[in-house]
Amino acid sequence: MAVWLAHHPLERRAGRKMFAAVALFGVATIVFGVSRSFALSLAALAVLGASDMISIVVRQSLVQLRTPDAMRGRVSAVNSMFIGASNQLGEFESGVTAAWFGAIPAVIIGGVGTLLIVVLWMRWFRELADVDSLASERER
């Protein structure tokens, strides 16, 4: 997906595409959780990874392009800390959820939680959903 995005950049409706990619991530997570087929599980993981790459590209691009020059280093540092911490907190949460409910329900709960976050964030952060172009202000 990274190679494809490098050759086919997101030109329009970047915010909506980011939210669609995160929703697809949630759906693929649920499919992976309920799958009893190796091929379907592998396909779900491929879709999960591809959709995650799209959301990462949009989020990282927005941080770099929409942050004022004087703040970019600090904002990037804080962003990096939150990304690192979120991975470890997510691993902890997944382990706790799996211990409480079992591995399969934990995966499904994670996918449903992702879909709920997409709905909430699209309502609470409309300006993010409405981002059209990833081009910097200077390029537009």
Beta strands, then each sheet from edge to edge (+ up, - down):
end
